[in-house]
Amino acid sequence: MSVTLSDIQAAAVRLKGHAVETPLVESPALNDRAGRRVLLKLETLQRVGAFKFRGAFNRLSQLDADQRPRGVVAFSSGNHAQGVALAARLLGMPALIVMPSDAPAVKVAATRGYGAEIRLYDRMTESREAIAAGIAAERGAVVVPAFDDPDIIAGQGTVGLELTRQAEALGVRLAAAAAPISGGGLISGLSIALKAHSPETEIIGAEPAGYDDTRQSLAAGERVVIKPAGRTLCDALESPFPGEITFPIMRRNLAGVAVVTDAEVADAMRTAFAFLKLVVEPGGAAALAALLAGKIAGEGPIAIVLSGGNVDPELYARILSGEV
């Protein structure tokens, strides 16, 4: 299955009036620190506090009249959960979300607040895919994947459409653009949109140390399934493998993948707060962390996607104080 620019443009039409066109901002202080012009795409200000709403609404809005009453099922540690929950509420259909019992409390509470039913599971002993499939079969519901779905990818690609238009309005020709990678939905859609308008723009991904499945897969030339030895601060990026649909897109469009540590991510979160007064969650700050840590080479203007801002207050306070 392929995703085209036309698919992303169609998604933008569906999302009009529902998703927020998030701002593209600049900080002279950040430019000085990075040694190049940096434009930040603030998906932290998207509905549900993350880009995930785009793909979820695009997917759910295309369900037919027979499917809608039976609802949808999704599995997620938080941002996709919230995106599906809100999209389902807006479209008048039930949603059940399978979430790990150790998911950030702020994400669980928000998902429940959007009206979704939640089924908690133990990520160490249970399979979220199996649980979701069983519930969907029982209810006749539609399973909504977090990233490996053409409509999800197309919805996320609207970030790239906006970014391209906003950069052009500023008179900026992007040398590069960087975004976090989990399963690859965001950066796949983003890369399709950006490459269509600016083929010379390099697309760089960012993954947390221990969860660099995309980097390993690109190096191997095939999808690699990793077995992480522990957790990462970037709970939103804990996918052990790239998607079947997203991997060929990333293989075609990405110039590279940077791997960042928890300490580098925490530094990026503090920088976003200090320079721009922005709250960014760990996974959402991964691409900024890669830039600030000197792991993205090159010169010229670069766009960084801050993909989400949903972080537990207690953890955020510890990060800002330098405890983490």
TILUM-135733 format. One record per residue (C-alpha): residue number from 0; x, y, z. Coordinates in nm, 3 decimals. Example, Ala and Ser with C-alpha at 12.3 -4.5 7.8 and 13.67 -1.06 7.14 Angstrom:
REM TILUM-135733
+-----+---------+---------+---------+
: num :    east :   north :      up :
+-----+---------+---------+---------+
:   0 :   1.230 :  -0.450 :   0.780 :
:   1 :   1.367 :  -0.106 :   0.714 :
+-----+---------+---------+---------+
//
This chain:
REM TILUM-135733
+-----+---------+---------+---------+
: num :    east :   north :      up :
+-----+---------+---------+---------+
:   0 :   0.000 :   0.000 :   0.000 :
:   1 :   0.132 :   0.340 :  -0.093 :
:   2 :   0.052 :   0.689 :   0.034 :
:   3 :   0.061 :   0.978 :  -0.210 :
:   4 :   0.060 :   1.355 :  -0.190 :
:   5 :  -0.300 :   1.342 :  -0.314 :
:   6 :  -0.394 :   1.125 :  -0.015 :
:   7 :  -0.242 :   1.383 :   0.220 :
:   8 :  -0.419 :   1.668 :   0.044 :
:   9 :  -0.749 :   1.481 :   0.076 :
:  10 :  -0.680 :   1.430 :   0.446 :
:  11 :  -0.624 :   1.804 :   0.483 :
:  12 :  -0.971 :   1.866 :   0.342 :
:  13 :  -1.127 :   1.624 :   0.593 :
:  14 :  -0.936 :   1.782 :   0.880 :
:  15 :  -1.026 :   2.140 :   0.790 :
:  16 :  -1.225 :   2.291 :   1.076 :
:  17 :  -1.137 :   2.004 :   1.309 :
:  18 :  -0.758 :   1.999 :   1.345 :
:  19 :  -0.557 :   2.305 :   1.447 :
:  20 :  -0.312 :   2.455 :   1.199 :
:  21 :  -0.023 :   2.463 :   1.442 :
:  22 :   0.226 :   2.751 :   1.435 :
:  23 :   0.580 :   2.750 :   1.305 :
:  24 :   0.793 :   2.957 :   1.544 :
:  25 :   1.150 :   3.075 :   1.579 :
:  26 :   1.373 :   3.176 :   1.870 :
:  27 :   1.688 :   3.385 :   1.814 :
:  28 :   1.835 :   3.235 :   2.132 :
:  29 :   1.774 :   2.884 :   2.002 :
:  30 :   1.926 :   2.977 :   1.666 :
:  31 :   2.238 :   3.099 :   1.845 :
:  32 :   2.268 :   2.779 :   2.044 :
:  33 :   2.210 :   2.553 :   1.742 :
:  34 :   2.435 :   2.756 :   1.511 :
:  35 :   2.173 :   2.760 :   1.237 :
:  36 :   1.821 :   2.886 :   1.176 :
:  37 :   1.567 :   2.662 :   1.355 :
:  38 :   1.194 :   2.663 :   1.291 :
:  39 :   0.980 :   2.471 :   1.539 :
:  40 :   0.651 :   2.313 :   1.428 :
:  41 :   0.438 :   2.312 :   1.743 :
:  42 :   0.227 :   1.998 :   1.734 :
:  43 :   0.221 :   2.038 :   2.112 :
:  44 :  -0.062 :   2.283 :   2.039 :
:  45 :  -0.263 :   2.037 :   1.830 :
:  46 :  -0.589 :   1.901 :   1.968 :
:  47 :  -0.513 :   1.638 :   2.238 :
:  48 :  -0.168 :   1.796 :   2.265 :
:  49 :  -0.011 :   1.590 :   1.987 :
:  50 :  -0.008 :   1.531 :   1.611 :
:  51 :  -0.191 :   1.201 :   1.658 :
:  52 :  -0.532 :   1.365 :   1.629 :
:  53 :  -0.469 :   1.427 :   1.259 :
:  54 :  -0.433 :   1.063 :   1.159 :
:  55 :  -0.704 :   0.940 :   1.393 :
:  56 :  -0.967 :   1.182 :   1.263 :
:  57 :  -0.873 :   1.114 :   0.902 :
:  58 :  -0.914 :   0.740 :   0.957 :
:  59 :  -1.234 :   0.750 :   1.161 :
:  60 :  -1.406 :   1.007 :   0.940 :
:  61 :  -1.402 :   0.754 :   0.656 :
:  62 :  -1.584 :   0.477 :   0.841 :
:  63 :  -1.923 :   0.403 :   0.688 :
:  64 :  -2.267 :   0.412 :   0.845 :
:  65 :  -2.258 :   0.039 :   0.927 :
:  66 :  -1.920 :   0.057 :   1.100 :
:  67 :  -1.973 :   0.366 :   1.314 :
:  68 :  -2.228 :   0.228 :   1.563 :
:  69 :  -1.996 :  -0.064 :   1.645 :
:  70 :  -1.714 :   0.176 :   1.715 :
:  71 :  -1.338 :   0.148 :   1.716 :
:  72 :  -1.062 :  -0.015 :   1.919 :
:  73 :  -0.706 :   0.114 :   1.946 :
:  74 :  -0.396 :   0.039 :   2.152 :
:  75 :  -0.159 :   0.311 :   2.266 :
:  76 :   0.043 :   0.440 :   2.559 :
:  77 :  -0.123 :   0.775 :   2.528 :
:  78 :  -0.123 :   1.018 :   2.235 :
:  79 :  -0.283 :   0.790 :   1.975 :
:  80 :  -0.527 :   0.687 :   2.248 :
:  81 :  -0.630 :   1.047 :   2.299 :
:  82 :  -0.647 :   1.117 :   1.927 :
:  83 :  -0.878 :   0.822 :   1.863 :
:  84 :  -1.089 :   0.900 :   2.170 :
:  85 :  -1.150 :   1.262 :   2.067 :
:  86 :  -1.206 :   1.179 :   1.700 :
:  87 :  -1.460 :   0.913 :   1.800 :
:  88 :  -1.641 :   1.159 :   2.026 :
:  89 :  -1.655 :   1.424 :   1.754 :
:  90 :  -1.787 :   1.170 :   1.504 :
:  91 :  -2.040 :   1.017 :   1.745 :
:  92 :  -1.903 :   0.664 :   1.781 :
:  93 :  -1.786 :   0.453 :   2.077 :
:  94 :  -1.414 :   0.391 :   2.135 :
:  95 :  -1.223 :   0.147 :   2.352 :
:  96 :  -0.851 :   0.200 :   2.407 :
:  97 :  -0.610 :  -0.067 :   2.526 :
:  98 :  -0.345 :   0.110 :   2.735 :
:  99 :  -0.049 :  -0.017 :   2.939 :
: 100 :  -0.102 :  -0.003 :   3.314 :
: 101 :   0.216 :   0.205 :   3.345 :
: 102 :   0.111 :   0.467 :   3.089 :
: 103 :   0.151 :   0.828 :   3.205 :
: 104 :  -0.142 :   0.913 :   3.430 :
: 105 :  -0.205 :   1.241 :   3.247 :
: 106 :  -0.257 :   1.050 :   2.920 :
: 107 :  -0.487 :   0.790 :   3.076 :
: 108 :  -0.697 :   1.061 :   3.241 :
: 109 :  -0.720 :   1.262 :   2.920 :
: 110 :  -0.822 :   0.958 :   2.715 :
: 111 :  -1.095 :   0.875 :   2.962 :
: 112 :  -1.197 :   1.242 :   2.965 :
: 113 :  -1.262 :   1.231 :   2.591 :
: 114 :  -1.521 :   0.961 :   2.658 :
: 115 :  -1.333 :   0.646 :   2.565 :
: 116 :  -1.355 :   0.318 :   2.753 :
: 117 :  -1.013 :   0.201 :   2.871 :
: 118 :  -0.878 :  -0.153 :   2.910 :
: 119 :  -0.547 :  -0.158 :   3.099 :
: 120 :  -0.293 :  -0.434 :   3.037 :
: 121 :   0.051 :  -0.542 :   3.157 :
: 122 :   0.298 :  -0.463 :   2.877 :
: 123 :   0.543 :  -0.723 :   3.012 :
: 124 :   0.305 :  -1.020 :   3.016 :
: 125 :   0.015 :  -0.939 :   2.781 :
: 126 :  -0.018 :  -0.861 :   2.410 :
: 127 :  -0.201 :  -0.540 :   2.338 :
: 128 :  -0.255 :  -0.650 :   1.978 :
: 129 :  -0.423 :  -0.973 :   2.089 :
: 130 :  -0.641 :  -0.792 :   2.342 :
: 131 :  -0.752 :  -0.534 :   2.086 :
: 132 :  -0.820 :  -0.799 :   1.821 :
: 133 :  -1.031 :  -1.000 :   2.065 :
: 134 :  -1.241 :  -0.702 :   2.168 :
: 135 :  -1.286 :  -0.591 :   1.807 :
: 136 :  -1.401 :  -0.939 :   1.705 :
: 137 :  -1.647 :  -0.954 :   1.993 :
: 138 :  -1.797 :  -0.613 :   1.920 :
: 139 :  -1.757 :  -0.599 :   1.545 :
: 140 :  -1.548 :  -0.287 :   1.595 :
: 141 :  -1.273 :  -0.152 :   1.370 :
: 142 :  -0.914 :  -0.166 :   1.494 :
: 143 :  -0.737 :   0.166 :   1.437 :
: 144 :  -0.357 :   0.118 :   1.415 :
: 145 :  -0.127 :   0.378 :   1.565 :
: 146 :   0.089 :   0.420 :   1.254 :
: 147 :   0.078 :   0.137 :   0.999 :
: 148 :  -0.228 :   0.247 :   0.805 :
: 149 :  -0.247 :   0.459 :   0.487 :
: 150 :  -0.515 :   0.690 :   0.626 :
: 151 :  -0.323 :   0.741 :   0.950 :
: 152 :  -0.005 :   0.823 :   0.757 :
: 153 :  -0.192 :   1.060 :   0.526 :
: 154 :  -0.343 :   1.242 :   0.822 :
: 155 :  -0.003 :   1.285 :   0.986 :
: 156 :   0.132 :   1.405 :   0.653 :
: 157 :  -0.079 :   1.719 :   0.684 :
: 158 :   0.190 :   1.839 :   0.926 :
: 159 :   0.421 :   1.850 :   0.624 :
: 160 :   0.171 :   2.037 :   0.408 :
: 161 :   0.135 :   2.307 :   0.670 :
: 162 :   0.509 :   2.321 :   0.733 :
: 163 :   0.585 :   2.366 :   0.365 :
: 164 :   0.331 :   2.646 :   0.328 :
: 165 :   0.445 :   2.822 :   0.646 :
: 166 :   0.815 :   2.804 :   0.555 :
: 167 :   0.743 :   2.945 :   0.209 :
: 168 :   0.546 :   3.231 :   0.367 :
: 169 :   0.859 :   3.314 :   0.568 :
: 170 :   1.073 :   3.298 :   0.255 :
: 171 :   1.264 :   3.000 :   0.397 :
: 172 :   1.397 :   2.713 :   0.186 :
: 173 :   1.447 :   2.426 :   0.429 :
: 174 :   1.779 :   2.245 :   0.416 :
: 175 :   1.645 :   1.980 :   0.652 :
: 176 :   1.350 :   1.874 :   0.864 :
: 177 :   1.358 :   1.643 :   1.165 :
: 178 :   1.089 :   1.458 :   1.361 :
: 179 :   1.066 :   1.183 :   1.622 :
: 180 :   1.013 :   0.822 :   1.512 :
: 181 :   0.810 :   0.552 :   1.685 :
: 182 :   0.648 :   0.333 :   1.422 :
: 183 :   0.709 :   0.591 :   1.153 :
: 184 :   0.365 :   0.732 :   1.074 :
: 185 :   0.452 :   1.096 :   1.135 :
: 186 :   0.786 :   1.107 :   0.958 :
: 187 :   0.654 :   0.900 :   0.666 :
: 188 :   0.365 :   1.136 :   0.599 :
: 189 :   0.583 :   1.440 :   0.668 :
: 190 :   0.850 :   1.321 :   0.426 :
: 191 :   0.603 :   1.259 :   0.143 :
: 192 :   0.460 :   1.609 :   0.174 :
: 193 :   0.796 :   1.783 :   0.210 :
: 194 :   0.972 :   1.589 :  -0.066 :
: 195 :   0.691 :   1.666 :  -0.310 :
: 196 :   0.751 :   2.039 :  -0.268 :
: 197 :   1.121 :   2.044 :  -0.183 :
: 198 :   1.308 :   1.731 :  -0.300 :
: 199 :   1.642 :   1.865 :  -0.174 :
: 200 :   1.525 :   1.893 :   0.189 :
: 201 :   1.688 :   1.622 :   0.400 :
: 202 :   1.454 :   1.434 :   0.633 :
: 203 :   1.609 :   1.321 :   0.961 :
: 204 :   1.448 :   1.098 :   1.222 :
: 205 :   1.517 :   1.080 :   1.594 :
: 206 :   1.484 :   0.773 :   1.815 :
: 207 :   1.564 :   0.710 :   2.181 :
: 208 :   1.865 :   0.497 :   2.276 :
: 209 :   1.759 :   0.136 :   2.316 :
: 210 :   1.466 :   0.182 :   2.078 :
: 211 :   1.653 :   0.258 :   1.755 :
: 212 :   1.466 :  -0.002 :   1.550 :
: 213 :   1.432 :   0.226 :   1.248 :
: 214 :   1.803 :   0.310 :   1.245 :
: 215 :   1.890 :  -0.060 :   1.267 :
: 216 :   1.632 :  -0.149 :   1.002 :
: 217 :   1.762 :   0.112 :   0.757 :
: 218 :   2.117 :  -0.013 :   0.811 :
: 219 :   2.010 :  -0.375 :   0.755 :
: 220 :   1.790 :  -0.295 :   0.455 :
: 221 :   1.496 :  -0.476 :   0.612 :
: 222 :   1.265 :  -0.441 :   0.910 :
: 223 :   1.441 :  -0.534 :   1.234 :
: 224 :   1.255 :  -0.625 :   1.553 :
: 225 :   1.450 :  -0.517 :   1.860 :
: 226 :   1.428 :  -0.649 :   2.216 :
: 227 :   1.477 :  -0.348 :   2.444 :
: 228 :   1.661 :  -0.411 :   2.769 :
: 229 :   1.475 :  -0.139 :   2.955 :
: 230 :   1.249 :   0.163 :   2.931 :
: 231 :   1.317 :   0.510 :   2.793 :
: 232 :   1.205 :   0.851 :   2.908 :
: 233 :   1.036 :   0.875 :   2.567 :
: 234 :   0.733 :   0.656 :   2.644 :
: 235 :   0.566 :   0.765 :   2.320 :
: 236 :   0.853 :   0.623 :   2.111 :
: 237 :   0.877 :   0.270 :   2.250 :
: 238 :   0.794 :   0.082 :   1.931 :
: 239 :   1.016 :  -0.225 :   1.878 :
: 240 :   0.987 :  -0.220 :   1.497 :
: 241 :   0.894 :   0.008 :   1.206 :
: 242 :   0.570 :  -0.056 :   1.021 :
: 243 :   0.529 :  -0.262 :   0.706 :
: 244 :   0.388 :   0.041 :   0.525 :
: 245 :   0.606 :   0.307 :   0.688 :
: 246 :   0.942 :   0.132 :   0.647 :
: 247 :   0.960 :   0.150 :   0.264 :
: 248 :   0.864 :   0.518 :   0.280 :
: 249 :   1.132 :   0.591 :   0.539 :
: 250 :   1.388 :   0.389 :   0.344 :
: 251 :   1.314 :   0.598 :   0.037 :
: 252 :   1.292 :   0.942 :   0.198 :
: 253 :   1.509 :   0.956 :   0.511 :
: 254 :   1.864 :   1.087 :   0.502 :
: 255 :   1.941 :   0.939 :   0.843 :
: 256 :   1.829 :   0.867 :   1.199 :
: 257 :   1.983 :   1.019 :   1.511 :
: 258 :   1.974 :   0.832 :   1.841 :
: 259 :   1.930 :   1.037 :   2.159 :
: 260 :   1.977 :   0.960 :   2.527 :
: 261 :   1.736 :   1.038 :   2.808 :
: 262 :   1.976 :   1.307 :   2.932 :
: 263 :   1.977 :   1.475 :   2.589 :
: 264 :   1.598 :   1.461 :   2.574 :
: 265 :   1.567 :   1.616 :   2.920 :
: 266 :   1.805 :   1.894 :   2.815 :
: 267 :   1.593 :   1.964 :   2.507 :
: 268 :   1.279 :   1.986 :   2.721 :
: 269 :   1.447 :   2.236 :   2.951 :
: 270 :   1.568 :   2.434 :   2.651 :
: 271 :   1.218 :   2.450 :   2.501 :
: 272 :   1.085 :   2.576 :   2.833 :
: 273 :   1.364 :   2.830 :   2.889 :
: 274 :   1.380 :   2.974 :   2.537 :
: 275 :   1.017 :   2.951 :   2.424 :
: 276 :   0.816 :   2.871 :   2.739 :
: 277 :   0.694 :   2.553 :   2.570 :
: 278 :   0.593 :   2.233 :   2.747 :
: 279 :   0.716 :   1.937 :   2.542 :
: 280 :   0.691 :   1.571 :   2.640 :
: 281 :   1.004 :   1.352 :   2.619 :
: 282 :   0.915 :   1.178 :   2.294 :
: 283 :   0.802 :   1.505 :   2.143 :
: 284 :   1.143 :   1.660 :   2.214 :
: 285 :   1.353 :   1.385 :   2.054 :
: 286 :   1.428 :   1.568 :   1.728 :
: 287 :   1.518 :   1.888 :   1.912 :
: 288 :   1.742 :   1.680 :   2.140 :
: 289 :   1.923 :   1.538 :   1.838 :
: 290 :   1.987 :   1.887 :   1.700 :
: 291 :   2.108 :   2.034 :   2.029 :
: 292 :   2.333 :   1.734 :   2.094 :
: 293 :   2.510 :   1.789 :   1.763 :
: 294 :   2.372 :   1.471 :   1.609 :
: 295 :   2.220 :   1.640 :   1.303 :
: 296 :   2.491 :   1.765 :   1.071 :
: 297 :   2.465 :   2.035 :   0.807 :
: 298 :   2.392 :   2.402 :   0.771 :
: 299 :   2.099 :   2.605 :   0.656 :
: 300 :   1.747 :   2.633 :   0.795 :
: 301 :   1.604 :   2.327 :   0.967 :
: 302 :   1.248 :   2.255 :   1.078 :
: 303 :   1.200 :   2.056 :   1.396 :
: 304 :   0.866 :   1.893 :   1.478 :
: 305 :   0.781 :   1.907 :   1.849 :
: 306 :   0.532 :   1.624 :   1.821 :
: 307 :   0.360 :   1.625 :   2.160 :
: 308 :   0.328 :   1.799 :   2.494 :
: 309 :   0.158 :   1.546 :   2.721 :
: 310 :   0.389 :   1.490 :   3.016 :
: 311 :   0.306 :   1.406 :   3.377 :
: 312 :   0.350 :   1.717 :   3.594 :
: 313 :   0.563 :   1.534 :   3.849 :
: 314 :   0.805 :   1.405 :   3.587 :
: 315 :   0.817 :   1.744 :   3.417 :
: 316 :   0.901 :   1.917 :   3.743 :
: 317 :   1.187 :   1.672 :   3.804 :
: 318 :   1.320 :   1.732 :   3.453 :
: 319 :   1.307 :   2.110 :   3.484 :
: 320 :   1.486 :   2.093 :   3.819 :
: 321 :   1.763 :   1.882 :   3.668 :
: 322 :   1.685 :   1.569 :   3.869 :
: 323 :   1.638 :   1.375 :   3.545 :
+-----+---------+---------+---------+
//
